[in-house]
Amino acid sequence: MTDRTPAVLFLCVHNAGRSQMGAALLAREAAGRITVHSAGSAPGEQLNPGVVAALAEWDIDITTETPTRLTDEMARAADVIVTMGCGDACPVYPGKRTLDWEITDPTGRSIEEIRPIRDEILRRVEALVAELLPEG
């Protein structure tokens, strides 16, 4: 095990929903022990308001975040890339550990429909934290 802080990149197409939730939840759960980034292959213009509201229910404020375009530098700096519904829209980085999380797209969904998506992302994030930070 290395003393270096692991880095995780959450990647989806628009970087307005799932990847933003993943990054926010991992940042909260890891409490600074993991470097967290999110990006999109074709970023949207604004965050999904339902996603913002669902995270706000847990006192997580992402209102200052903006959809960000993926760069090769971001991907190269990551130890783990978590793709979330990219399909062929997200590039593959040979030699990088990539986890493909099939997560429902929150676009156009109500807050009631987004909550279970948020909860599923949290379950996966908790498992990732346990794996990357086995000493707790």
DSSP file (Angstrom, degrees, kcal/mol; ACC not computed):
  #  RESIDUE AA STRUCTURE BP1 BP2  ACC     N-H-->O    O-->H-N    N-H-->O    O-->H-N    TCO  KAPPA ALPHA  PHI   PSI    X-CA   Y-CA   Z-CA
    1    1 A M              0   0    0      0, 0.0     2,-0.2     0, 0.0     0, 0.0   0.000 360.0 360.0 360.0 137.0    0.0    0.0    0.0
    2    2 A T        -     0   0    0      2,-0.1     0, 0.0     1,-0.1     0, 0.0  -0.566 360.0-133.1 -95.5 159.3    1.3    3.4   -0.9
    3    3 A D  S    S+     0   0    0     -2,-0.2     2,-0.1     2,-0.1    -1,-0.1   0.520  74.3 111.6 -85.1  -6.4    1.1    6.6    1.1
    4    4 A R  S    S-     0   0    0      1,-0.1    -2,-0.1     0, 0.0     0, 0.0  -0.424  78.1-111.2 -70.7 140.8   -0.1    8.5   -2.0
    5    5 A T        -     0   0    0     -2,-0.1    29,-0.2     1,-0.1    -1,-0.1  -0.587  35.1-122.9 -71.4 124.5   -3.7    9.7   -2.0
    6    6 A P        -     0   0    0      0, 0.0    29,-3.0     0, 0.0     2,-0.4  -0.353  22.1-143.8 -67.5 152.0   -5.7    7.8   -4.5
    7    7 A A  E     -a   35   0A   0     27,-0.2    72,-2.5    70,-0.1    73,-1.8  -0.969  13.1-168.8-122.1 133.7   -7.5    9.8   -7.2
    8    8 A V  E     -ab  36  80A   0     27,-2.9    29,-2.2    -2,-0.4     2,-0.5  -0.971   4.9-161.5-123.5 135.2  -10.9    8.9   -8.7
    9    9 A L  E     -ab  37  81A   0     71,-2.5    73,-3.2    -2,-0.4     2,-0.5  -0.974   7.0-154.1-116.0 122.0  -12.5   10.5  -11.8
   10   10 A F  E     -ab  38  82A   0     27,-2.7    29,-2.3    -2,-0.5     2,-0.4  -0.841  20.2-171.5 -93.7 130.6  -16.2   10.2  -12.3
   11   11 A L  E     +ab  39  83A   0     71,-3.2    73,-2.2    -2,-0.5     2,-0.3  -0.982  18.8 144.3-133.3 125.9  -17.1   10.4  -16.0
   12   12 A C  E     -a   40   0A   0     27,-1.8    29,-1.3    -2,-0.4    30,-0.2  -0.828  56.0 -94.5-141.7-174.7  -20.4   10.7  -17.8
   13   13 A V  S    S+     0   0    0     71,-0.4    29,-2.9    27,-0.3    -1,-0.1   0.982 115.4  19.2 -71.4 -56.7  -21.5   12.4  -21.0
   14   14 A H  S    S-     0   0    0     29,-0.2    30,-2.7    26,-0.2    26,-0.2   0.622  82.8-142.8 -95.2 -13.8  -22.9   15.7  -19.7
   15   15 A N  S    S+     0   0    0     24,-0.3    53,-0.2    28,-0.2    25,-0.1   0.877  73.2 107.5  52.5  40.4  -21.3   15.9  -16.2
   16   16 A A  S    S+     0   0    0     31,-0.1    32,-2.9    51,-0.1    35,-0.2   0.467  85.6   2.3-122.1  -8.4  -24.6   17.4  -14.9
   17   17 A G  S  > S+     0   0    0     30,-0.2     4,-2.6    34,-0.1     5,-0.2   0.339 122.8  30.3-140.6 -88.2  -26.0   14.5  -12.9
   18   18 A R  H  > S+     0   0    0      1,-0.2     4,-2.8     2,-0.2     5,-0.2   0.907 121.7  45.3 -57.2 -49.7  -24.6   11.1  -12.1
   19   19 A S  H  > S+     0   0    0      1,-0.2     4,-2.3     2,-0.2    -1,-0.2   0.855 113.1  51.8 -67.5 -32.9  -20.9   12.0  -12.2
   20   20 A Q  H  > S+     0   0    0      2,-0.2     4,-2.5     1,-0.2    -1,-0.2   0.909 111.3  47.5 -66.5 -41.6  -21.6   15.1  -10.1
   21   21 A M  H  X S+     0   0    0     -4,-2.6     4,-2.8     2,-0.2     5,-0.3   0.935 111.9  50.4 -63.4 -45.2  -23.4   13.0   -7.5
   22   22 A G  H  X S+     0   0    0     -4,-2.8     4,-2.5     1,-0.2     5,-0.2   0.924 112.8  45.8 -58.3 -46.0  -20.6   10.4   -7.5
   23   23 A A  H  X S+     0   0    0     -4,-2.3     4,-2.5     2,-0.2    -1,-0.2   0.921 114.5  47.3 -65.1 -43.9  -18.0   13.1   -7.0
   24   24 A A  H  X S+     0   0    0     -4,-2.5     4,-1.9     2,-0.2    -2,-0.2   0.912 114.8  45.9 -65.1 -42.3  -19.9   14.9   -4.2
   25   25 A L  H  X S+     0   0    0     -4,-2.8     4,-2.7    -5,-0.2     5,-0.2   0.899 113.8  48.2 -69.3 -40.3  -20.7   11.7   -2.4
   26   26 A L  H  X S+     0   0    0     -4,-2.5     4,-2.9    -5,-0.3     5,-0.3   0.916 109.5  53.1 -66.2 -41.0  -17.2   10.3   -2.6
   27   27 A A  H  X>S+     0   0    0     -4,-2.5     4,-1.2    -5,-0.2     5,-0.6   0.912 113.0  44.7 -59.4 -41.4  -15.7   13.6   -1.4
   28   28 A R  H  <5S+     0   0    0     -4,-1.9    -2,-0.2    -5,-0.2    -1,-0.2   0.948 116.9  43.8 -67.4 -47.7  -18.0   13.5    1.6
   29   29 A E  H  <5S+     0   0    0     -4,-2.7    -2,-0.2     1,-0.2    -1,-0.2   0.853 116.6  45.7 -68.5 -35.2  -17.4    9.8    2.4
   30   30 A A  H ><5S-     0   0    0     -4,-2.9     3,-1.9    -5,-0.2    -1,-0.2   0.689  89.3-153.1 -83.9 -18.8  -13.6   10.0    1.8
   31   31 A A  T 3<5S-     0   0    0     -4,-1.2    -3,-0.1    -5,-0.3    -4,-0.1   0.884  73.4 -41.4  48.3  49.0  -13.2   13.3    3.9
   32   32 A G  T 3 <S+     0   0    0     -5,-0.6    -1,-0.3     2,-0.3    -5,-0.1   0.410 117.5 106.1  85.6  -3.0  -10.1   14.4    2.0
   33   33 A R  S <  S+     0   0    0     -3,-1.9     2,-0.4    -6,-0.2    -2,-0.1   0.550  80.0  45.3 -88.3  -6.8   -8.4   11.0    1.9
   34   34 A I  S    S-     0   0    0    -29,-0.2     2,-0.4    -7,-0.1    -2,-0.3  -0.999  83.1-127.3-133.3 135.5   -9.2   10.5   -1.9
   35   35 A T  E     -a    7   0A   0    -29,-3.0   -27,-2.9    -2,-0.4     2,-0.4  -0.714  33.9-162.3 -80.0 130.0   -8.7   13.1   -4.6
   36   36 A V  E     +a    8   0A   0     -2,-0.4     2,-0.3   -29,-0.2   -27,-0.2  -0.949  18.0 163.7-125.2 133.5  -12.0   13.4   -6.5
   37   37 A H  E     -a    9   0A   0    -29,-2.2   -27,-2.7    -2,-0.4     2,-0.3  -0.955  14.0-162.4-137.7 158.4  -12.8   14.9   -9.9
   38   38 A S  E     +a   10   0A   0     -2,-0.3     2,-0.3   -29,-0.2   -27,-0.2  -0.989  16.2 159.6-139.6 152.5  -15.7   14.6  -12.3
   39   39 A A  E     -a   11   0A   0    -29,-2.3   -27,-1.8    -2,-0.3     2,-0.3  -0.963  24.1-134.1-159.7 170.5  -16.0   15.4  -16.0
   40   40 A G  E     -ac  12  69A   0     28,-2.6    30,-2.5    -2,-0.3   -27,-0.3  -0.965  17.5-135.6-135.1 152.9  -18.1   14.8  -19.1
   41   41 A S  S    S+     0   0    0    -29,-1.3   -28,-0.2    -2,-0.3   -27,-0.2   0.794 111.6  14.3 -75.5 -28.3  -17.3   13.9  -22.7
   42   42 A A  S    S-     0   0    0    -29,-2.9    -1,-0.3   -30,-0.2    27,-0.1  -0.599  94.3-150.0-142.3  75.7  -19.9   16.5  -23.9
   43   43 A P        -     0   0    0      0, 0.0   -28,-0.2     0, 0.0   -29,-0.2  -0.088   8.6-128.6 -58.0 143.7  -20.6   18.7  -20.8
   44   44 A G        -     0   0    0    -30,-2.7     3,-0.1     2,-0.1    -4,-0.1  -0.099  22.6-109.4 -75.8-177.2  -24.0   20.2  -20.4
   45   45 A E  S    S+     0   0    0      1,-0.2     2,-0.3    21,-0.1    -1,-0.1   0.740  91.6   6.7 -89.4 -24.4  -24.6   23.9  -19.7
   46   46 A Q  S    S-     0   0    0     20,-0.1    -1,-0.2     0, 0.0    -2,-0.1  -0.972  83.5 -86.3-152.6 163.7  -25.8   23.5  -16.1
   47   47 A L        -     0   0    0     -2,-0.3   -30,-0.2    18,-0.3   -31,-0.1  -0.368  52.3 -97.0 -69.3 152.1  -26.3   21.0  -13.3
   48   48 A N     >  -     0   0    0    -32,-2.9     4,-2.1     1,-0.2     3,-0.5  -0.609  30.7-144.9 -68.1 119.0  -29.5   18.9  -13.2
   49   49 A P  H  > S+     0   0    0      0, 0.0     4,-2.3     0, 0.0    -1,-0.2   0.834  98.2  55.2 -60.6 -32.6  -31.6   20.8  -10.7
   50   50 A G  H  > S+     0   0    0      2,-0.2     4,-2.5     1,-0.2     5,-0.1   0.874 107.4  49.5 -66.2 -37.0  -33.1   17.6   -9.3
   51   51 A V  H  > S+     0   0    0     -3,-0.5     4,-2.2     2,-0.2     5,-0.2   0.913 110.2  50.7 -66.4 -43.8  -29.6   16.3   -8.6
   52   52 A V  H  X S+     0   0    0     -4,-2.1     4,-2.0     1,-0.2    -2,-0.2   0.924 113.4  46.2 -58.4 -44.9  -28.8   19.5   -6.8
   53   53 A A  H  X S+     0   0    0     -4,-2.3     4,-1.4     2,-0.2    -2,-0.2   0.895 110.0  52.9 -66.7 -41.3  -32.0   19.2   -4.7
   54   54 A A  H  < S+     0   0    0     -4,-2.5     4,-0.4     1,-0.2    -1,-0.2   0.893 113.0  43.9 -64.2 -39.4  -31.4   15.4   -4.0
   55   55 A L  H ><>S+     0   0    0     -4,-2.2     5,-2.0     1,-0.2     3,-1.6   0.863 106.7  60.4 -72.7 -35.0  -27.9   16.1   -2.6
   56   56 A A  H ><5S+     0   0    0     -4,-2.0     3,-2.1     1,-0.3    -1,-0.2   0.819  92.8  67.0 -61.7 -29.7  -29.1   19.2   -0.7
   57   57 A E  T 3<5S+     0   0    0     -4,-1.4    -1,-0.3     1,-0.3    -2,-0.2   0.776 104.9  43.8 -59.9 -24.8  -31.4   16.9    1.2
   58   58 A W  T < 5S-     0   0    0     -3,-1.6    -1,-0.3    -4,-0.4    -2,-0.2   0.093 125.5-104.0-105.2  20.1  -28.2   15.4    2.7
   59   59 A D  T < 5S+     0   0    0     -3,-2.1     2,-0.6     1,-0.2    -3,-0.2   0.830  77.5 138.3  60.0  35.2  -26.7   18.8    3.3
   60   60 A I      < -     0   0    0     -5,-2.0     2,-0.7    -8,-0.1    -1,-0.2  -0.959  38.3-159.6-110.5 116.9  -24.4   18.4    0.3
   61   61 A D        +     0   0    0     -2,-0.6     3,-0.2     1,-0.1    -8,-0.1  -0.859  26.3 159.6-103.0 113.8  -24.1   21.7   -1.7
   62   62 A I    >   +     0   0    0     -2,-0.7     3,-1.9   -10,-0.2    -1,-0.1   0.166  39.6 114.8-113.5  16.8  -23.0   21.4   -5.3
   63   63 A T  T 3  S+     0   0    0      1,-0.3    -1,-0.1   -11,-0.1   -16,-0.1   0.714  75.1  54.5 -63.3 -19.9  -24.4   24.7   -6.5
   64   64 A T  T 3  S+     0   0    0     -3,-0.2    -1,-0.3     2,-0.0     2,-0.1   0.535  90.2  97.6 -89.6  -5.8  -20.9   26.1   -7.2
   65   65 A E    <   -     0   0    0     -3,-1.9   -18,-0.3     3,-0.0    -3,-0.1  -0.457  54.8-166.3 -78.7 154.0  -20.0   23.1   -9.4
   66   66 A T        -     0   0    0     -2,-0.1   -20,-0.1   -20,-0.1   -21,-0.1  -0.987  34.5 -90.1-136.8 149.0  -20.2   23.4  -13.2
   67   67 A P        -     0   0    0      0, 0.0     2,-0.4     0, 0.0   -52,-0.1  -0.371  49.2-157.9 -57.7 134.6  -20.2   20.7  -15.9
   68   68 A T        -     0   0    0    -53,-0.2   -28,-2.6    -2,-0.0     2,-0.3  -0.930  14.6-119.9-123.6 139.2  -16.5   20.2  -16.9
   69   69 A R  B     -c   40   0A   0     -2,-0.4   -28,-0.2   -30,-0.2     2,-0.1  -0.601  34.5-112.6 -78.4 135.2  -15.1   18.8  -20.1
   70   70 A L        -     0   0    0    -30,-2.5     2,-0.3    -2,-0.3    -1,-0.1  -0.410  33.8-166.6 -63.1 136.8  -12.9   15.7  -19.8
   71   71 A T     >  -     0   0    0     -2,-0.1     4,-1.8     1,-0.1     3,-0.2  -0.904  32.3-120.0-120.9 156.5   -9.2   16.3  -20.5
   72   72 A D  H  > S+     0   0    0     -2,-0.3     4,-2.7     1,-0.2     5,-0.2   0.853 114.6  59.9 -60.7 -34.1   -6.5   13.6  -21.1
   73   73 A E  H  > S+     0   0    0      2,-0.2     4,-1.9     1,-0.2    -1,-0.2   0.903 102.9  51.1 -61.9 -41.8   -4.6   15.1  -18.1
   74   74 A M  H  > S+     0   0    0      1,-0.2     4,-0.8     2,-0.2    -1,-0.2   0.937 112.8  45.5 -59.5 -46.8   -7.6   14.4  -15.8
   75   75 A A  H >< S+     0   0    0     -4,-1.8     3,-0.8     1,-0.2    -2,-0.2   0.906 111.3  51.5 -66.2 -41.6   -7.8   10.8  -17.0
   76   76 A R  H 3< S+     0   0    0     -4,-2.7    -1,-0.2     1,-0.2    -2,-0.2   0.836 108.4  52.8 -64.5 -31.7   -4.0   10.3  -16.7
   77   77 A A  H 3< S+     0   0    0     -4,-1.9     2,-0.2    -5,-0.2    -1,-0.2   0.656  93.0  93.9 -77.8 -15.6   -4.0   11.6  -13.1
   78   78 A A    <<  -     0   0    0     -4,-0.8   -70,-0.2    -3,-0.8     3,-0.1  -0.551  54.3-165.5 -83.9 141.1   -6.8    9.2  -12.0
   79   79 A D  S    S+     0   0    0    -72,-2.5    18,-0.8     1,-0.3     2,-0.4   0.782  87.3  25.3 -83.8 -33.9   -6.1    5.9  -10.4
   80   80 A V  E     -bd   8  97A   0    -73,-1.8   -71,-2.5    16,-0.1     2,-0.5  -0.999  68.0-160.4-133.2 132.4   -9.7    4.8  -11.0
   81   81 A I  E     -bd   9  98A   0     16,-2.7    18,-2.8    -2,-0.4     2,-0.7  -0.968   7.9-161.4-111.6 123.6  -12.1    6.1  -13.6
   82   82 A V  E     -bd  10  99A   0    -73,-3.2   -71,-3.2    -2,-0.5     2,-0.3  -0.914   6.9-161.3-106.3 110.8  -15.8    5.5  -12.9
   83   83 A T  E     -bd  11 100A   0     16,-2.6    18,-2.8    -2,-0.7     2,-0.4  -0.709   2.8-165.0 -91.5 145.8  -17.9    5.7  -16.0
   84   84 A M        -     0   0    0    -73,-2.2   -71,-0.4    -2,-0.3   -65,-0.2  -0.742  69.1 -34.4-135.7  83.9  -21.6    6.2  -15.6
   85   85 A G  S    S+     0   0    0     16,-0.4   -72,-0.1    -2,-0.4   -73,-0.1   0.759  89.5 134.1  79.3  24.9  -23.7    5.6  -18.7
   86   86 A C    >   +     0   0    0    -75,-0.2     3,-2.0     1,-0.2     2,-0.2   0.867  28.9 176.0 -74.6 -36.4  -21.2    6.8  -21.2
   87   87 A G  G >  S-     0   0    0      1,-0.3     3,-0.6     2,-0.2    -1,-0.2  -0.488  75.0 -21.2  61.0-133.7  -21.4    4.0  -23.7
   88   88 A D  G 3  S+     0   0    0      1,-0.2    -1,-0.3    -2,-0.2     4,-0.1   0.477 126.2  82.8 -84.1  -2.4  -19.2    4.9  -26.7
   89   89 A A  G <  S+     0   0    0     -3,-2.0    -1,-0.2    -4,-0.1    -2,-0.2   0.699  81.7  67.5 -77.4 -18.8  -19.3    8.6  -25.8
   90   90 A C  S <  S-     0   0    0     -3,-0.6   -77,-0.1   -79,-0.1    -7,-0.0  -0.867  87.5-119.4-104.9 134.9  -16.5    8.3  -23.3
   91   91 A P        -     0   0    0      0, 0.0     2,-0.4     0, 0.0    -2,-0.1  -0.252  21.1-123.4 -68.6 157.5  -13.0    7.5  -24.3
   92   92 A V        -     0   0    0     -4,-0.1    -4,-0.0     6,-0.0     6,-0.0  -0.844  14.9-154.9-100.7 137.8  -11.1    4.4  -23.1
   93   93 A Y    >   -     0   0    0     -2,-0.4     3,-2.1     3,-0.1   -12,-0.1  -0.880  17.8-138.1-115.4  97.6   -7.8    4.9  -21.4
   94   94 A P  T 3  S+     0   0    0      0, 0.0     3,-0.1     0, 0.0    -2,-0.0  -0.232  87.4  22.9 -55.6 139.0   -5.7    1.7  -21.7
   95   95 A G  T 3  S+     0   0    0      1,-0.3     2,-0.4     3,-0.0     0, 0.0   0.305  97.8 113.2  86.7  -9.1   -3.9    0.8  -18.5
   96   96 A K  S <  S-     0   0    0     -3,-2.1     2,-0.5   -16,-0.0    -1,-0.3  -0.780  74.6-116.5 -95.6 138.7   -6.3    2.7  -16.3
   97   97 A R  E     -d   80   0A   0    -18,-0.8   -16,-2.7    -2,-0.4     2,-0.5  -0.630  39.9-171.4 -71.9 121.1   -8.6    0.9  -13.9
   98   98 A T  E     -d   81   0A   0     -2,-0.5     2,-0.5   -18,-0.2   -16,-0.2  -0.969  15.1-165.0-122.6 130.0  -12.1    1.6  -15.1
   99   99 A L  E     -d   82   0A   0    -18,-2.8   -16,-2.6    -2,-0.5     2,-0.8  -0.960  10.5-152.8-109.9 126.5  -15.3    0.8  -13.4
  100  100 A D  E     -d   83   0A   0     -2,-0.5     2,-0.8   -18,-0.2   -16,-0.2  -0.859  11.2-167.0-102.9 104.2  -18.5    1.0  -15.5
  101  101 A W        -     0   0    0    -18,-2.8     2,-1.2    -2,-0.8   -16,-0.4  -0.814  14.0-146.0 -94.1 112.5  -21.4    1.7  -13.2
  102  102 A E        +     0   0    0     -2,-0.8     2,-0.4   -18,-0.2   -18,-0.1  -0.679  35.3 165.7 -77.3 100.8  -24.7    1.2  -14.9
  103  103 A I        -     0   0    0     -2,-1.2   -85,-0.1    18,-0.0    14,-0.1  -0.965  41.3-106.3-123.4 133.8  -26.7    4.0  -13.2
  104  104 A T        -     0   0    0     -2,-0.4   -86,-0.0     1,-0.1    -2,-0.0  -0.296  37.9-112.9 -58.0 137.9  -30.0    5.3  -14.4
  105  105 A D        -     0   0    0      1,-0.1    -1,-0.1     2,-0.1   -20,-0.0  -0.615  19.0-154.1 -74.6 125.7  -29.8    8.8  -16.0
  106  106 A P    >   +     0   0    0      0, 0.0     3,-2.3     0, 0.0    -1,-0.1   0.551  51.7 127.6 -78.4  -5.4  -31.6   11.4  -13.8
  107  107 A T  T 3  S+     0   0    0      1,-0.3     3,-0.1   -57,-0.0    -2,-0.1  -0.276  82.2   3.5 -56.6 128.1  -32.3   13.7  -16.7
  108  108 A G  T 3  S+     0   0    0      1,-0.3    -1,-0.3     0, 0.0     2,-0.3   0.543 103.5 126.6  76.4   7.6  -36.0   14.6  -16.9
  109  109 A R    <   -     0   0    0     -3,-2.3    -1,-0.3     1,-0.1   -59,-0.1  -0.672  59.7-114.8-100.6 153.4  -36.8   12.7  -13.7
  110  110 A S    >>  -     0   0    0     -2,-0.3     4,-1.8    -3,-0.1     3,-0.5  -0.297  33.1-104.0 -76.1 165.8  -38.6   14.0  -10.6
  111  111 A I  H 3> S+     0   0    0      1,-0.2     4,-2.1     2,-0.2    -1,-0.1   0.868 123.7  57.9 -58.4 -36.8  -36.9   14.3   -7.2
  112  112 A E  H 34 S+     0   0    0      1,-0.2    -1,-0.2     2,-0.2    -3,-0.0   0.845 110.1  43.3 -63.5 -32.7  -38.7   11.1   -6.1
  113  113 A E  H <> S+     0   0    0     -3,-0.5     4,-0.6     1,-0.2    -1,-0.2   0.742 112.1  53.9 -82.4 -24.8  -37.1    9.3   -9.0
  114  114 A I  H  X S+     0   0    0     -4,-1.8     4,-2.7     1,-0.2     3,-0.4   0.820  93.0  71.0 -79.9 -31.8  -33.7   10.8   -8.4
  115  115 A R  H  X S+     0   0    0     -4,-2.1     4,-2.7     1,-0.2     5,-0.2   0.913  98.4  47.5 -54.5 -47.6  -33.5    9.7   -4.7
  116  116 A P  H  > S+     0   0    0      0, 0.0     4,-2.1     0, 0.0    -1,-0.2   0.843 111.4  52.5 -65.1 -28.7  -33.0    6.0   -5.5
  117  117 A I  H  X S+     0   0    0     -4,-0.6     4,-2.4    -3,-0.4    -2,-0.2   0.940 110.9  47.0 -66.4 -47.0  -30.4    6.9   -8.1
  118  118 A R  H  X S+     0   0    0     -4,-2.7     4,-2.4     1,-0.2    -1,-0.2   0.915 112.0  50.9 -57.2 -45.1  -28.5    9.0   -5.4
  119  119 A D  H  X S+     0   0    0     -4,-2.7     4,-2.1    -5,-0.2    -1,-0.2   0.879 109.4  50.0 -64.5 -38.8  -28.9    6.1   -2.9
  120  120 A E  H  X S+     0   0    0     -4,-2.1     4,-2.0     2,-0.2    -1,-0.2   0.911 109.9  50.7 -66.2 -42.2  -27.5    3.6   -5.4
  121  121 A I  H  X S+     0   0    0     -4,-2.4     4,-2.7     1,-0.2    -2,-0.2   0.919 108.8  52.6 -61.2 -42.2  -24.5    5.8   -6.2
  122  122 A L  H  X S+     0   0    0     -4,-2.4     4,-2.8     1,-0.2     5,-0.2   0.919 106.5  52.7 -60.0 -43.9  -23.9    6.2   -2.4
  123  123 A R  H  X S+     0   0    0     -4,-2.1     4,-1.6     1,-0.2    -1,-0.2   0.919 113.2  43.9 -57.9 -43.5  -23.9    2.4   -2.0
  124  124 A R  H  X S+     0   0    0     -4,-2.0     4,-2.2     2,-0.2    -1,-0.2   0.884 112.3  52.4 -70.0 -38.2  -21.3    2.0   -4.7
  125  125 A V  H  X S+     0   0    0     -4,-2.7     4,-2.7     2,-0.2     5,-0.2   0.918 107.1  52.7 -62.8 -43.8  -19.2    4.9   -3.4
  126  126 A E  H  X S+     0   0    0     -4,-2.8     4,-2.2     1,-0.2    -1,-0.2   0.897 109.9  48.6 -60.0 -40.1  -19.1    3.4    0.1
  127  127 A A  H  X S+     0   0    0     -4,-1.6     4,-1.7    -5,-0.2    -1,-0.2   0.891 111.2  50.3 -66.5 -39.1  -17.8    0.1   -1.4
  128  128 A L  H  X S+     0   0    0     -4,-2.2     4,-2.8     2,-0.2     5,-0.3   0.908 109.8  50.1 -65.9 -41.9  -15.2    2.0   -3.4
  129  129 A V  H  X S+     0   0    0     -4,-2.7     4,-2.7     1,-0.2    -2,-0.2   0.928 109.2  51.9 -61.0 -45.2  -14.0    3.9   -0.3
  130  130 A A  H  < S+     0   0    0     -4,-2.2    -1,-0.2    -5,-0.2    -2,-0.2   0.854 114.0  44.6 -60.8 -34.7  -13.7    0.6    1.7
  131  131 A E  H  < S+     0   0    0     -4,-1.7    -2,-0.2     1,-0.1    -1,-0.2   0.915 118.6  40.1 -75.2 -44.5  -11.6   -0.8   -1.2
  132  132 A L  H  < S+     0   0    0     -4,-2.8    -2,-0.2     1,-0.3    -3,-0.2   0.766 126.9  34.1 -78.8 -25.3   -9.4    2.2   -1.6
  133  133 A L    ><  +     0   0    0     -4,-2.7     3,-2.2    -5,-0.3    -1,-0.3  -0.573  69.0 166.6-126.6  67.4   -9.0    3.0    2.1
  134  134 A P  T 3  S+     0   0    0      0, 0.0    -1,-0.1     0, 0.0    -2,-0.1   0.701  71.4  63.6 -62.9 -19.9   -9.0   -0.4    3.7
  135  135 A E  T 3         0   0    0     -3,-0.1    -5,-0.1     1,-0.1    -3,-0.0   0.381 360.0 360.0 -84.7   7.3   -7.8    0.9    7.1
  136  136 A G    <         0   0    0     -3,-2.2    -6,-0.1    -6,-0.2    -1,-0.1   0.453 360.0 360.0  89.9 360.0  -11.0    3.0    7.4
